[in-house]
Amino acid sequence: VQLQASGGGLVQAGGSLRLSCAASGISFSYKTMGWYRQAPGKQRELVAEITVAGATNYADSVKGRFTIDRDNAKKMVYLQMNSLKPEDTAVYYCNTRLGFLSDANWGQGTLVTVSS
């Protein structure tokens, strides 16, 4: 299983970033995929997830600002992040729901830093 997140960077508060995740080694079309983040000194948390059917779920802290989507043909999942806040600063990872629950198959993640 390989889950490679990219697209992070340094952005000012109020700015936008689009994260991408390339998946391989999994039956992508049959998996609920999610974006998760871990801020310094904090536990990893769910940011957003998207089911096979396209249903989405968001953490309250990002509702209305972030959008998750997926491309099954390309085995890609994306996270559009708008109106970024300093508290969004974290390393962002993608994973399957099962991977999150079993704490497995975490890739390198991509660092998002939001300056005030």
Secondary structure, DSSP 8 states (H G I E B T S, - for coil): -EEEEE--EEEETT--EEEEEEEESS-GGGS-EEEEEE-TTS--EEEEEE-TT--EEE-TTTTTTEEEEEETTTTEEEEEE-S--GGG-EEEEEEEHHHHHTT------EEEEEE-
